[in-house]
Amino acid sequence: MTKKSTLYIVQGAVIAALYAVLTVGQNMLLPGTASMAVQFRIAEALTVLAFFTPAAIPGLTVGCVIANISSVTAGLGFYDMIFGSIATLLAALSMRALRNVCIKDIPFIALLMPAIFNGLIIGFEIDFFFIGSMHFNFVDFLIQGGCVALGELVVVFVLGIPLTLAIKKTNLFKKLKFEL
């Protein structure tokens, strides 16, 4: 195994662990705040790490799978583990692809991706599997998806933008040799 592939695996593992610990810890301290329809999952601020390393993509996805295992035990079923992880994967891939599309040095379009993917996918999941009992209702989907997207926007913009700016200002990823 090369040094570069080892670094990639370690970066992904650290990001996965951070995401999982933040989410599970948040749900333990403030039940439901990281796993209900109206949620402010603090770990979603870590999605900005996709701007700095491609290892964030599998790291965030695996971290979401691990974190959502706890929602299975909370009665949300395997749906959240599957759909939430797919939403995180798609958001991270999109953020990575759009990282250089910036307005005043901030990748605003990329920062919208977690809200868009989670709003659509988790909104559908909540409506179809939990509210509609295997039936789709467009109005319920819009309400649930809107709630999820709003929570994502708040976290990514309030916590993610400062995290992005701090990482850029301090050159943290270059100092840690996180760039691949």
C-alpha positions in Angstrom: 0.0 0.0 0.0 1.4 3.4 -1.0 1.7 6.3 1.4 -0.9 8.2 -0.6 -3.5 5.4 -0.3 -2.8 5.0 3.4 -3.3 8.7 3.9 -6.6 8.5 2.0 -7.9 5.6 4.2 -6.8 7.4 7.4 -8.4 10.7 6.4 -11.7 8.9 5.5 -11.6 6.9 8.8 -11.0 10.0 10.9 -13.8 11.9 9.1 -16.2 8.9 9.5 -15.4 8.7 13.2 -15.9 12.4 13.8 -19.3 12.4 11.9 -20.5 9.3 13.8 -19.4 10.6 17.2 -20.8 14.0 16.7 -24.2 12.7 15.6 -24.6 9.9 18.2 -23.3 12.3 20.9 -25.8 15.0 19.9 -28.7 12.5 19.9 -27.6 11.3 23.4 -27.4 14.9 24.8 -30.4 16.3 22.9 -32.6 13.4 21.8 -34.0 13.8 18.3 -32.1 16.9 17.3 -29.9 14.9 14.9 -32.4 12.4 13.7 -36.0 13.8 13.4 -37.6 15.6 10.5 -36.7 19.0 11.9 -33.0 18.3 12.7 -29.9 20.3 13.1 -27.3 17.6 12.7 -24.1 19.4 13.7 -22.0 16.7 12.0 -23.3 18.0 8.6 -21.0 20.9 9.0 -18.2 18.4 8.2 -19.6 18.0 4.7 -17.4 21.0 3.8 -14.4 18.7 4.2 -15.2 17.5 0.7 -13.8 20.8 -0.5 -10.4 19.8 0.8 -10.0 16.1 0.3 -11.7 13.4 -1.7 -11.4 11.1 1.3 -14.2 13.1 2.8 -16.7 11.4 0.4 -16.4 7.9 1.7 -15.6 9.2 5.2 -18.9 11.2 5.4 -20.9 8.3 3.9 -19.5 5.7 6.3 -19.9 8.1 9.2 -23.5 8.6 8.2 -24.1 4.8 8.0 -22.6 4.4 11.5 -24.5 7.3 12.9 -27.8 6.1 11.4 -27.4 2.7 12.9 -28.3 4.3 16.1 -31.5 5.6 14.5 -32.4 2.0 13.6 -32.4 1.2 17.3 -34.5 4.3 17.9 -37.3 2.8 15.8 -36.6 4.6 12.5 -35.8 1.3 10.7 -33.2 0.6 8.1 -34.7 3.2 5.8 -32.8 6.1 7.4 -29.6 4.2 7.3 -30.0 3.6 3.6 -31.6 6.8 2.4 -29.6 9.1 4.7 -26.3 7.6 3.6 -27.3 7.9 -0.1 -28.2 11.5 0.4 -24.9 12.2 2.2 -22.9 10.4 -0.6 -24.6 12.4 -3.3 -24.2 15.7 -1.4 -20.5 15.0 -0.8 -19.8 14.1 -4.4 -21.6 17.2 -5.6 -19.8 19.4 -3.1 -16.5 18.0 -4.3 -17.4 18.6 -7.9 -18.6 22.2 -7.3 -15.9 23.2 -4.8 -14.3 25.7 -7.2 -17.5 27.5 -8.1 -17.2 30.4 -5.7 -18.7 33.8 -4.9 -16.3 35.9 -2.9 -14.2 32.8 -2.2 -17.1 30.9 -0.7 -18.5 27.9 -2.7 -22.2 28.8 -2.0 -23.6 26.5 -4.7 -21.7 23.6 -3.3 -23.0 24.5 0.2 -26.6 24.0 -1.0 -26.0 20.4 -2.0 -26.6 18.8 1.5 -29.9 20.8 1.8 -31.0 19.8 -1.8 -30.2 16.1 -1.5 -31.3 15.6 2.1 -34.4 17.6 1.5 -35.4 15.5 -1.5 -34.3 12.1 -0.4 -35.1 12.3 3.3 -38.3 14.2 2.6 -39.4 11.3 0.4 -38.3 8.8 3.0 -40.3 10.5 5.8 -43.4 10.9 3.6 -43.4 7.5 2.0 -42.3 5.2 4.8 -43.3 7.0 8.0 -46.2 9.4 7.3 -47.8 7.8 4.2 -47.4 4.2 5.1 -46.0 3.3 1.7 -48.1 6.0 -0.1 -46.7 9.2 -1.5 -48.3 12.6 -0.8 -46.8 15.6 -2.5 -47.8 18.1 0.1 -46.4 16.0 3.0 -43.2 15.5 0.9 -42.8 19.2 0.4 -43.4 19.9 4.1 -41.0 17.2 5.4 -38.4 17.9 2.7 -38.6 21.6 3.5 -38.0 21.0 7.2 -35.0 18.7 6.5 -33.6 21.2 3.9 -34.0 24.1 6.3 -32.1 22.3 9.1 -29.3 21.4 6.6 -29.0 25.0 5.4 -28.8 26.4 8.9 -26.0 23.9 9.9 -24.0 24.1 6.7 -24.2 27.9 6.5 -23.9 28.8 10.2 -21.2 26.2 11.0 -19.9 25.0 7.6 -18.9 28.4 6.2 -16.9 29.4 9.3 -15.2 26.0 9.3 -14.4 26.4 5.6 -12.9 29.8 6.1 -11.0 28.8 9.2 -9.4 25.8 7.3 -8.5 28.0 4.4 -7.1 30.8 6.6 -5.0 28.5 8.7 -4.0 26.2 5.7 -4.8 23.4 8.1 -5.2 20.7 5.4 -1.9 21.6 3.8 -0.2 21.5 7.2 -1.7 18.1 7.9 -0.9 17.0 4.4 -4.6 16.4 3.8 -4.6 17.5 0.2 -4.5 14.6 -2.3 
